Amino acid sequence: MLTEVNVPLLDLKAQYVGEMREQIRAAIDEVCDAQWFVMGPNVSDLEAEIAAYTGAKHAIGCASGSDALLLALMGLDIGCNGGENGRVICPSYTFFATGGSTARLGAVPVYVDIDPVTYNMDPEKVREVAKRTPNLAAIMPVHLFGQCVDMDAYRAIADEFGVPLIEDAAQAIGSKDHKGRMAGTVGDIGCFSFFPSKNLGGFGDGGIITTNDDALAEKLAVLRIHGGKPKYYHSMIGVNSRLDALQAAVLRVKLRYLEGWHAGRIANADFYDDAFLEAGAATTATPLGEPADLALRIPERPAAPARHIYNQYVIRVPAEHRDALREHMSTAKIGTEIYYPVPLHMQECFAYLGQPEGDLPESEAAARETIALPIYAELAVEQKRHVVDTVVGYLRRHATKAKAAAGTR
Ligand SMILES: Cc1ncc(COP(=O)(O)O)c(C=O)c1O
């Protein structure tokens, strides 16, 4: 009798085993014994270790990746300052916090379309939009799914328009750009999330901000504690965005394993790439409408020294098959997710921006055609095989039928 293969989208229990599990429990015990729960030595040690890992001069812990973005904007005085609503260029095809942080501060997100090969915001389109955007205050690219944007292109645009560059690196700790530079080190500020599903995930919410600017680092460190320095004396209005010592203690242990997990995810991506290409898929460099043996597009791999860390492995299929394929995978006990079903410019809360449906066609198409597959480091070969066989089997049956039907029309 065949045993059923289950493949959850993410299985954190598979990671929490062996030596690491013991080390984490010991680290938590130490925090409990010390009874020092907020900020403190674990947080400052984590900050030093993340700075060393990324190569940034400073790292400032905070309560979440969303807060990292909010603090970054506050640190750069972006918002509704004296009635001037600063505008921040960012992608629409991303997690809500990218645009939400800007709007929350009274600034105005300006959504720009993506490059369909990388799913990252297209720098050429950013330049065009920047030229016609009054009160441009910042540019905020996202290293989506763990793949760096072209940092040189973005640095050049930010410098050309004299605005700061904020990297939303929430999904990209350890990701490298085409020159081998770590995410979060080329922009003025880098923002990271330690949400549990990230490659470096805590046991709850957490985030960190990187910068090479001494004065900005000092300001951000004060802004996260209500802007008080010395304590109870406030020259600035900040927020409560302290990082918990328990989170920092867990993250410090997990950081030691991060490179191994990246390697595991990259090896899984290699497996998927090879198997899907062999089955007739093409990479995103071939648009879905162009002929290939299978109506499936896999991520185009960036050339070394760039490094995609595959926080997500996202495939693309014709919109008419996407939801049914997902349903079929769910029946086959495979977890998937849609990142993201509604681009930000089409969210109800952003209707006031006046960027209607049709404005950003690549973002809208990606929202209809993409599916994220399980990619976590501990996946077994039979699990990956099951994913590939299920996707390919479904598309062969259904995309072939669609082709045949089109031929008889
Ligand atoms: C691109 C992006 N930006 C920001 C965030 C916000 O991070 P957090 O969930 O830690 O607040 C996330 C988290 O999913 C994200 O993926």
The ligand as a MOL file (V3000), in Angstrom:
LIG
                    3D

  0  0  0     0  0            999 V3000
M  V30 BEGIN CTAB
M  V30 COUNTS 16 16 0 0 0
M  V30 BEGIN ATOM
M  V30 1 C 8.1530 42.4020 1.8680 0
M  V30 2 C 7.7700 42.5040 3.3110 0
M  V30 3 N 7.8380 43.6970 3.9230 0
M  V30 4 C 7.5120 43.8400 5.2220 0
M  V30 5 C 7.0950 42.7770 5.9800 0
M  V30 6 C 6.6780 42.9990 7.3910 0
M  V30 7 O 7.3550 42.1960 8.3200 0
M  V30 8 P 6.6340 41.7610 9.6790 0
M  V30 9 O 5.6410 40.7120 9.3600 0
M  V30 10 O 7.7680 41.2360 10.5060 0
M  V30 11 O 6.0140 42.9540 10.2750 0
M  V30 12 C 7.0210 41.5110 5.3940 0
M  V30 13 C 6.5780 40.3410 6.1780 0
M  V30 14 O 5.9870 39.4120 5.6780 0
M  V30 15 C 7.3520 41.3680 4.0220 0
M  V30 16 O 7.2890 40.1810 3.4200 0
M  V30 END ATOM
M  V30 BEGIN BOND
M  V30 1 1 1 2
M  V30 2 1 2 3
M  V30 3 2 2 15
M  V30 4 2 3 4
M  V30 5 1 4 5
M  V30 6 1 5 6
M  V30 7 2 5 12
M  V30 8 1 6 7
M  V30 9 1 7 8
M  V30 10 2 8 9
M  V30 11 1 8 10
M  V30 12 1 8 11
M  V30 13 1 12 13
M  V30 14 1 12 15
M  V30 15 2 13 14
M  V30 16 1 15 16
M  V30 END BOND
M  V30 END CTAB
M  END
